[in-house]
Amino acid sequence: MATNKKPDIRRGEMSFIFAIVLGLALGLAIKKIRIGILIGLVLGIVIVFTGWLRSARK
């Protein structure tokens, strides 16, 4: 019997944090920390939103 597993909340949090760190690294690379934070937040929100949409469809 197959059991339906809900996506772990930790996975969403980890992807959000990863996106913020990625944005900060990008911001450091282009020497604009504020832009890096904004990019990280936008990426994190997009990742969490698409994950939420995918889980809402199932």
PyMOL Python script that loads the backbone (N, CA, C, O; Angstrom):
from pymol import cmd

cmd.read_pdbstr("""\
ATOM      1  N   MET A   1       0.833  -1.177   0.000  1.00  0.00           N
ATOM      2  CA  MET A   1       0.000   0.000   0.000  1.00  0.00           C
ATOM      3  C   MET A   1       0.884   1.249   0.000  1.00  0.00           C
ATOM      4  O   MET A   1       1.768   1.388   0.845  1.00  0.00           O
ATOM      5  N   ALA A   2       0.648   2.130  -0.925  1.00  0.00           N
ATOM      6  CA  ALA A   2       1.445   3.354  -1.007  1.00  0.00           C
ATOM      7  C   ALA A   2       0.848   4.417  -0.095  1.00  0.00           C
ATOM      8  O   ALA A   2      -0.368   4.596  -0.034  1.00  0.00           O
ATOM      9  N   THR A   3       1.706   5.098   0.594  1.00  0.00           N
ATOM     10  CA  THR A   3       1.237   6.171   1.465  1.00  0.00           C
ATOM     11  C   THR A   3       1.605   7.505   0.848  1.00  0.00           C
ATOM     12  O   THR A   3       2.692   7.682   0.298  1.00  0.00           O
ATOM     13  N   ASN A   4       0.676   8.433   0.950  1.00  0.00           N
ATOM     14  CA  ASN A   4       0.939   9.778   0.428  1.00  0.00           C
ATOM     15  C   ASN A   4       1.690  10.568   1.481  1.00  0.00           C
ATOM     16  O   ASN A   4       1.214  10.741   2.603  1.00  0.00           O
ATOM     17  N   LYS A   5       2.865  11.044   1.111  1.00  0.00           N
ATOM     18  CA  LYS A   5       3.681  11.833   2.018  1.00  0.00           C
ATOM     19  C   LYS A   5       3.580  13.299   1.637  1.00  0.00           C
ATOM     20  O   LYS A   5       3.764  13.664   0.476  1.00  0.00           O
ATOM     21  N   LYS A   6       3.288  14.131   2.619  1.00  0.00           N
ATOM     22  CA  LYS A   6       3.264  15.564   2.354  1.00  0.00           C
ATOM     23  C   LYS A   6       4.701  16.068   2.292  1.00  0.00           C
ATOM     24  O   LYS A   6       5.572  15.542   2.986  1.00  0.00           O
ATOM     25  N   PRO A   7       4.956  17.084   1.466  1.00  0.00           N
ATOM     26  CA  PRO A   7       6.312  17.627   1.407  1.00  0.00           C
ATOM     27  C   PRO A   7       6.712  18.199   2.762  1.00  0.00           C
ATOM     28  O   PRO A   7       5.911  18.849   3.434  1.00  0.00           O
ATOM     29  N   ASP A   8       7.925  17.957   3.144  1.00  0.00           N
ATOM     30  CA  ASP A   8       8.414  18.432   4.424  1.00  0.00           C
ATOM     31  C   ASP A   8       8.569  19.948   4.397  1.00  0.00           C
ATOM     32  O   ASP A   8       9.035  20.515   3.409  1.00  0.00           O
ATOM     33  N   ILE A   9       8.179  20.594   5.478  1.00  0.00           N
ATOM     34  CA  ILE A   9       8.303  22.045   5.562  1.00  0.00           C
ATOM     35  C   ILE A   9       9.775  22.439   5.531  1.00  0.00           C
ATOM     36  O   ILE A   9      10.128  23.497   5.010  1.00  0.00           O
ATOM     37  N   ARG A  10      10.617  21.603   6.079  1.00  0.00           N
ATOM     38  CA  ARG A  10      12.053  21.887   6.086  1.00  0.00           C
ATOM     39  C   ARG A  10      12.603  22.054   4.669  1.00  0.00           C
ATOM     40  O   ARG A  10      13.507  22.858   4.438  1.00  0.00           O
ATOM     41  N   ARG A  11      12.062  21.305   3.742  1.00  0.00           N
ATOM     42  CA  ARG A  11      12.529  21.397   2.350  1.00  0.00           C
ATOM     43  C   ARG A  11      12.274  22.797   1.797  1.00  0.00           C
ATOM     44  O   ARG A  11      13.142  23.368   1.136  1.00  0.00           O
ATOM     45  N   GLY A  12      11.108  23.348   2.056  1.00  0.00           N
ATOM     46  CA  GLY A  12      10.787  24.697   1.607  1.00  0.00           C
ATOM     47  C   GLY A  12      11.666  25.743   2.272  1.00  0.00           C
ATOM     48  O   GLY A  12      12.128  26.687   1.631  1.00  0.00           O
ATOM     49  N   GLU A  13      11.890  25.558   3.579  1.00  0.00           N
ATOM     50  CA  GLU A  13      12.748  26.492   4.299  1.00  0.00           C
ATOM     51  C   GLU A  13      14.175  26.432   3.779  1.00  0.00           C
ATOM     52  O   GLU A  13      14.829  27.462   3.620  1.00  0.00           O
ATOM     53  N   MET A  14      14.656  25.223   3.514  1.00  0.00           N
ATOM     54  CA  MET A  14      16.024  25.074   3.020  1.00  0.00           C
ATOM     55  C   MET A  14      16.176  25.724   1.650  1.00  0.00           C
ATOM     56  O   MET A  14      17.181  26.384   1.385  1.00  0.00           O
ATOM     57  N   SER A  15      15.190  25.542   0.781  1.00  0.00           N
ATOM     58  CA  SER A  15      15.294  26.147  -0.549  1.00  0.00           C
ATOM     59  C   SER A  15      15.226  27.672  -0.457  1.00  0.00           C
ATOM     60  O   SER A  15      15.886  28.373  -1.224  1.00  0.00           O
ATOM     61  N   PHE A  16      14.425  28.185   0.486  1.00  0.00           N
ATOM     62  CA  PHE A  16      14.328  29.627   0.680  1.00  0.00           C
ATOM     63  C   PHE A  16      15.668  30.191   1.149  1.00  0.00           C
ATOM     64  O   PHE A  16      16.138  31.204   0.630  1.00  0.00           O
ATOM     65  N   ILE A  17      16.278  29.532   2.129  1.00  0.00           N
ATOM     66  CA  ILE A  17      17.575  29.973   2.647  1.00  0.00           C
ATOM     67  C   ILE A  17      18.647  29.861   1.567  1.00  0.00           C
ATOM     68  O   ILE A  17      19.494  30.745   1.430  1.00  0.00           O
ATOM     69  N   PHE A  18      18.606  28.768   0.799  1.00  0.00           N
ATOM     70  CA  PHE A  18      19.572  28.590  -0.290  1.00  0.00           C
ATOM     71  C   PHE A  18      19.454  29.714  -1.310  1.00  0.00           C
ATOM     72  O   PHE A  18      20.461  30.219  -1.805  1.00  0.00           O
ATOM     73  N   ALA A  19      18.225  30.101  -1.623  1.00  0.00           N
ATOM     74  CA  ALA A  19      18.019  31.176  -2.597  1.00  0.00           C
ATOM     75  C   ALA A  19      18.556  32.501  -2.066  1.00  0.00           C
ATOM     76  O   ALA A  19      19.138  33.279  -2.822  1.00  0.00           O
ATOM     77  N   ILE A  20      18.367  32.763  -0.779  1.00  0.00           N
ATOM     78  CA  ILE A  20      18.882  33.996  -0.192  1.00  0.00           C
ATOM     79  C   ILE A  20      20.409  33.997  -0.220  1.00  0.00           C
ATOM     80  O   ILE A  20      21.026  35.005  -0.566  1.00  0.00           O
ATOM     81  N   VAL A  21      21.016  32.866   0.146  1.00  0.00           N
ATOM     82  CA  VAL A  21      22.477  32.765   0.126  1.00  0.00           C
ATOM     83  C   VAL A  21      23.001  32.919  -1.302  1.00  0.00           C
ATOM     84  O   VAL A  21      24.010  33.585  -1.532  1.00  0.00           O
ATOM     85  N   LEU A  22      22.310  32.303  -2.250  1.00  0.00           N
ATOM     86  CA  LEU A  22      22.703  32.436  -3.654  1.00  0.00           C
ATOM     87  C   LEU A  22      22.615  33.897  -4.102  1.00  0.00           C
ATOM     88  O   LEU A  22      23.492  34.387  -4.814  1.00  0.00           O
ATOM     89  N   GLY A  23      21.570  34.576  -3.689  1.00  0.00           N
ATOM     90  CA  GLY A  23      21.426  35.995  -4.018  1.00  0.00           C
ATOM     91  C   GLY A  23      22.518  36.843  -3.382  1.00  0.00           C
ATOM     92  O   GLY A  23      23.032  37.772  -4.005  1.00  0.00           O
ATOM     93  N   LEU A  24      22.876  36.521  -2.127  1.00  0.00           N
ATOM     94  CA  LEU A  24      23.957  37.253  -1.468  1.00  0.00           C
ATOM     95  C   LEU A  24      25.287  37.025  -2.173  1.00  0.00           C
ATOM     96  O   LEU A  24      26.069  37.958  -2.355  1.00  0.00           O
ATOM     97  N   ALA A  25      25.539  35.781  -2.568  1.00  0.00           N
ATOM     98  CA  ALA A  25      26.780  35.481  -3.289  1.00  0.00           C
ATOM     99  C   ALA A  25      26.817  36.244  -4.610  1.00  0.00           C
ATOM    100  O   ALA A  25      27.855  36.774  -5.007  1.00  0.00           O
ATOM    101  N   LEU A  26      25.680  36.290  -5.277  1.00  0.00           N
ATOM    102  CA  LEU A  26      25.601  37.041  -6.529  1.00  0.00           C
ATOM    103  C   LEU A  26      25.804  38.532  -6.272  1.00  0.00           C
ATOM    104  O   LEU A  26      26.462  39.224  -7.050  1.00  0.00           O
ATOM    105  N   GLY A  27      25.232  39.014  -5.173  1.00  0.00           N
ATOM    106  CA  GLY A  27      25.407  40.418  -4.806  1.00  0.00           C
ATOM    107  C   GLY A  27      26.857  40.750  -4.494  1.00  0.00           C
ATOM    108  O   GLY A  27      27.348  41.817  -4.863  1.00  0.00           O
ATOM    109  N   LEU A  28      27.545  39.832  -3.811  1.00  0.00           N
ATOM    110  CA  LEU A  28      28.969  40.046  -3.542  1.00  0.00           C
ATOM    111  C   LEU A  28      29.775  40.036  -4.832  1.00  0.00           C
ATOM    112  O   LEU A  28      30.732  40.795  -4.985  1.00  0.00           O
ATOM    113  N   ALA A  29      29.380  39.170  -5.753  1.00  0.00           N
ATOM    114  CA  ALA A  29      30.102  39.072  -7.020  1.00  0.00           C
ATOM    115  C   ALA A  29      29.977  40.360  -7.835  1.00  0.00           C
ATOM    116  O   ALA A  29      30.906  40.745  -8.545  1.00  0.00           O
ATOM    117  N   ILE A  30      28.826  41.021  -7.726  1.00  0.00           N
ATOM    118  CA  ILE A  30      28.661  42.262  -8.490  1.00  0.00           C
ATOM    119  C   ILE A  30      28.833  43.496  -7.604  1.00  0.00           C
ATOM    120  O   ILE A  30      28.567  44.619  -8.033  1.00  0.00           O
ATOM    121  N   LYS A  31      29.281  43.278  -6.361  1.00  0.00           N
ATOM    122  CA  LYS A  31      29.615  44.355  -5.415  1.00  0.00           C
ATOM    123  C   LYS A  31      28.415  45.206  -5.005  1.00  0.00           C
ATOM    124  O   LYS A  31      28.575  46.374  -4.648  1.00  0.00           O
ATOM    125  N   LYS A  32      27.240  44.639  -5.054  1.00  0.00           N
ATOM    126  CA  LYS A  32      26.045  45.354  -4.604  1.00  0.00           C
ATOM    127  C   LYS A  32      25.268  44.424  -3.671  1.00  0.00           C
ATOM    128  O   LYS A  32      24.495  43.583  -4.130  1.00  0.00           O
ATOM    129  N   ILE A  33      25.474  44.576  -2.362  1.00  0.00           N
ATOM    130  CA  ILE A  33      24.857  43.686  -1.384  1.00  0.00           C
ATOM    131  C   ILE A  33      23.335  43.818  -1.396  1.00  0.00           C
ATOM    132  O   ILE A  33      22.631  42.812  -1.316  1.00  0.00           O
ATOM    133  N   ARG A  34      22.825  45.033  -1.493  1.00  0.00           N
ATOM    134  CA  ARG A  34      21.366  45.222  -1.472  1.00  0.00           C
ATOM    135  C   ARG A  34      20.694  44.514  -2.639  1.00  0.00           C
ATOM    136  O   ARG A  34      19.637  43.903  -2.475  1.00  0.00           O
ATOM    137  N   ILE A  35      21.300  44.594  -3.807  1.00  0.00           N
ATOM    138  CA  ILE A  35      20.735  43.907  -4.974  1.00  0.00           C
ATOM    139  C   ILE A  35      20.777  42.400  -4.754  1.00  0.00           C
ATOM    140  O   ILE A  35      19.846  41.691  -5.136  1.00  0.00           O
ATOM    141  N   GLY A  36      21.850  41.907  -4.140  1.00  0.00           N
ATOM    142  CA  GLY A  36      21.959  40.474  -3.846  1.00  0.00           C
ATOM    143  C   GLY A  36      20.880  40.005  -2.892  1.00  0.00           C
ATOM    144  O   GLY A  36      20.299  38.936  -3.080  1.00  0.00           O
ATOM    145  N   ILE A  37      20.608  40.811  -1.856  1.00  0.00           N
ATOM    146  CA  ILE A  37      19.545  40.454  -0.909  1.00  0.00           C
ATOM    147  C   ILE A  37      18.198  40.441  -1.619  1.00  0.00           C
ATOM    148  O   ILE A  37      17.393  39.534  -1.408  1.00  0.00           O
ATOM    149  N   LEU A  38      17.948  41.435  -2.453  1.00  0.00           N
ATOM    150  CA  LEU A  38      16.686  41.472  -3.202  1.00  0.00           C
ATOM    151  C   LEU A  38      16.556  40.277  -4.136  1.00  0.00           C
ATOM    152  O   LEU A  38      15.492  39.662  -4.218  1.00  0.00           O
ATOM    153  N   ILE A  39      17.630  39.947  -4.839  1.00  0.00           N
ATOM    154  CA  ILE A  39      17.597  38.789  -5.740  1.00  0.00           C
ATOM    155  C   ILE A  39      17.331  37.521  -4.944  1.00  0.00           C
ATOM    156  O   ILE A  39      16.534  36.680  -5.360  1.00  0.00           O
ATOM    157  N   GLY A  40      17.998  37.378  -3.794  1.00  0.00           N
ATOM    158  CA  GLY A  40      17.796  36.203  -2.953  1.00  0.00           C
ATOM    159  C   GLY A  40      16.367  36.089  -2.451  1.00  0.00           C
ATOM    160  O   GLY A  40      15.788  35.003  -2.463  1.00  0.00           O
ATOM    161  N   LEU A  41      15.797  37.203  -2.011  1.00  0.00           N
ATOM    162  CA  LEU A  41      14.414  37.180  -1.535  1.00  0.00           C
ATOM    163  C   LEU A  41      13.445  36.836  -2.654  1.00  0.00           C
ATOM    164  O   LEU A  41      12.524  36.042  -2.463  1.00  0.00           O
ATOM    165  N   VAL A  42      13.651  37.425  -3.810  1.00  0.00           N
ATOM    166  CA  VAL A  42      12.765  37.135  -4.946  1.00  0.00           C
ATOM    167  C   VAL A  42      12.875  35.667  -5.342  1.00  0.00           C
ATOM    168  O   VAL A  42      11.861  35.003  -5.559  1.00  0.00           O
ATOM    169  N   LEU A  43      14.106  35.157  -5.438  1.00  0.00           N
ATOM    170  CA  LEU A  43      14.284  33.739  -5.765  1.00  0.00           C
ATOM    171  C   LEU A  43      13.624  32.844  -4.719  1.00  0.00           C
ATOM    172  O   LEU A  43      12.961  31.866  -5.064  1.00  0.00           O
ATOM    173  N   GLY A  44      13.806  33.179  -3.450  1.00  0.00           N
ATOM    174  CA  GLY A  44      13.204  32.387  -2.378  1.00  0.00           C
ATOM    175  C   GLY A  44      11.689  32.383  -2.446  1.00  0.00           C
ATOM    176  O   GLY A  44      11.058  31.339  -2.285  1.00  0.00           O
ATOM    177  N   ILE A  45      11.109  33.539  -2.683  1.00  0.00           N
ATOM    178  CA  ILE A  45       9.651  33.627  -2.773  1.00  0.00           C
ATOM    179  C   ILE A  45       9.139  32.832  -3.965  1.00  0.00           C
ATOM    180  O   ILE A  45       8.124  32.142  -3.864  1.00  0.00           O
ATOM    181  N   VAL A  46       9.832  32.925  -5.085  1.00  0.00           N
ATOM    182  CA  VAL A  46       9.420  32.170  -6.277  1.00  0.00           C
ATOM    183  C   VAL A  46       9.511  30.667  -6.016  1.00  0.00           C
ATOM    184  O   VAL A  46       8.608  29.919  -6.390  1.00  0.00           O
ATOM    185  N   ILE A  47      10.593  30.221  -5.379  1.00  0.00           N
ATOM    186  CA  ILE A  47      10.758  28.794  -5.094  1.00  0.00           C
ATOM    187  C   ILE A  47       9.666  28.300  -4.153  1.00  0.00           C
ATOM    188  O   ILE A  47       9.066  27.252  -4.393  1.00  0.00           O
ATOM    189  N   VAL A  48       9.408  29.048  -3.085  1.00  0.00           N
ATOM    190  CA  VAL A  48       8.372  28.636  -2.131  1.00  0.00           C
ATOM    191  C   VAL A  48       6.997  28.669  -2.789  1.00  0.00           C
ATOM    192  O   VAL A  48       6.192  27.764  -2.573  1.00  0.00           O
ATOM    193  N   PHE A  49       6.717  29.694  -3.584  1.00  0.00           N
ATOM    194  CA  PHE A  49       5.414  29.816  -4.237  1.00  0.00           C
ATOM    195  C   PHE A  49       5.173  28.680  -5.224  1.00  0.00           C
ATOM    196  O   PHE A  49       4.087  28.103  -5.253  1.00  0.00           O
ATOM    197  N   THR A  50       6.180  28.356  -6.032  1.00  0.00           N
ATOM    198  CA  THR A  50       6.000  27.261  -6.989  1.00  0.00           C
ATOM    199  C   THR A  50       5.885  25.916  -6.276  1.00  0.00           C
ATOM    200  O   THR A  50       5.137  25.044  -6.718  1.00  0.00           O
ATOM    201  N   GLY A  51       6.612  25.741  -5.190  1.00  0.00           N
ATOM    202  CA  GLY A  51       6.473  24.516  -4.403  1.00  0.00           C
ATOM    203  C   GLY A  51       5.082  24.407  -3.799  1.00  0.00           C
ATOM    204  O   GLY A  51       4.504  23.321  -3.747  1.00  0.00           O
ATOM    205  N   TRP A  52       4.544  25.541  -3.341  1.00  0.00           N
ATOM    206  CA  TRP A  52       3.199  25.545  -2.778  1.00  0.00           C
ATOM    207  C   TRP A  52       2.166  25.230  -3.859  1.00  0.00           C
ATOM    208  O   TRP A  52       1.227  24.471  -3.620  1.00  0.00           O
ATOM    209  N   LEU A  53       2.338  25.811  -5.044  1.00  0.00           N
ATOM    210  CA  LEU A  53       1.409  25.525  -6.140  1.00  0.00           C
ATOM    211  C   LEU A  53       1.450  24.049  -6.529  1.00  0.00           C
ATOM    212  O   LEU A  53       0.415  23.433  -6.785  1.00  0.00           O
ATOM    213  N   ARG A  54       2.658  23.493  -6.570  1.00  0.00           N
ATOM    214  CA  ARG A  54       2.797  22.091  -6.959  1.00  0.00           C
ATOM    215  C   ARG A  54       2.135  21.173  -5.932  1.00  0.00           C
ATOM    216  O   ARG A  54       1.497  20.186  -6.300  1.00  0.00           O
ATOM    217  N   SER A  55       2.286  21.498  -4.645  1.00  0.00           N
ATOM    218  CA  SER A  55       1.671  20.650  -3.626  1.00  0.00           C
ATOM    219  C   SER A  55       0.161  20.866  -3.565  1.00  0.00           C
ATOM    220  O   SER A  55      -0.573  19.956  -3.181  1.00  0.00           O
ATOM    221  N   ALA A  56      -0.315  22.055  -3.937  1.00  0.00           N
ATOM    222  CA  ALA A  56      -1.750  22.333  -3.919  1.00  0.00           C
ATOM    223  C   ALA A  56      -2.467  21.602  -5.052  1.00  0.00           C
ATOM    224  O   ALA A  56      -3.648  21.276  -4.930  1.00  0.00           O
ATOM    225  N   ARG A  57      -1.762  21.344  -6.149  1.00  0.00           N
ATOM    226  CA  ARG A  57      -2.371  20.634  -7.276  1.00  0.00           C
ATOM    227  C   ARG A  57      -2.573  19.159  -6.991  1.00  0.00           C
ATOM    228  O   ARG A  57      -3.512  18.543  -7.496  1.00  0.00           O
ATOM    229  N   LYS A  58      -1.697  18.597  -6.187  1.00  0.00           N
ATOM    230  CA  LYS A  58      -1.769  17.148  -5.938  1.00  0.00           C
ATOM    231  C   LYS A  58      -2.829  16.777  -4.980  1.00  0.00           C
ATOM    232  O   LYS A  58      -3.003  15.596  -4.678  1.00  0.00           O
TER     233      LYS A  58
END
""", "prot")
cmd.dss("prot")
cmd.show_as("cartoon", "prot")
cmd.util.cbc("prot")
cmd.orient("prot")
